[in-house]
Amino acid sequence: ELRNYCVLYQGQRKALLKRRGGANERGYSRSVATTWSSSFQQVEHNNPIAADLLRLLAFLPPGDISQEVLVAGITGLDEVLQPIAQNSLVLDDAIGELLRYSLVGRYPETKILTIHPLVQQVIKDRLDEMAQQQWTMRATQIINHVLSENLST
């Protein structure tokens, strides 16, 4: 049954994520995708830089993401996210906004960010093909910059 669901998920991901879930404690029923999309809209409204940071995180490999490495990559290449690299308060505010809506996790003692793969997928699905290509290229450039810096030191 799990194998069948995995095959179904690969082919019907968007539809499955939009399915309505069970009612919560207040009696509301919302799908995972709808809940995260609603949260993302709030982030976009409250803090556009946080929304851009989340878009970037959606295109990075899932797992632990070092804030230090992220800032180093942004510093080297990315004009859209430069405010994050130039001002640690802007970064903290952006991360705080994402934490407020549980779109990312953070280990403050190690300055590691995490993002769930399903959150990544919902964010990607919200973007048109051109925007997906732009964010993919941005994430790739950041990773390449960090790797090239580490190799040259």
C-alpha positions, 0 to 999 in steps of 0.5 A: 500500500505504501508503494502504491501511495508513493507512485500515486504521490509522484503523479498526483502530488498537487491534488493529494496535497490539496485534499481536505484533512480532518477537522482541527480543534476549532472544527476547521478543515484545511489541506496541508497545501492550503494551510502552508499557502495561506501562511506563505501569503501572510509572510509575503505580506508581512516580510517580503524578504522572508518570503524570498528567503523561503523561496530560496530554501525551497530550492536548496537540498532538504536537511540542515542548512547553515545560516553562515553558509547561506549568508556566505553564498548570498554575499557572493552572488545574489542581489535579491537577498543582499539585505539578508547578507548585509544585515544580521537583524534583517536575517533574524527578522526574516527567520523569525517571520518564517518560524512564526508560521512554522514554515522552517525550523531553527536550531539557534545554538548552531544557527542551523535552519531546516525546512520540510520537503513538503513545505519546499514542494508547496512553495515550488508549486506556487511558482510558475515555470520561469520563477522556478528556473530563476530560484533554481539558478539562484540556489545553484549559484549560491551553492557553487559560490560556497563550494568554490570558496571552500575549495580555494581556501 
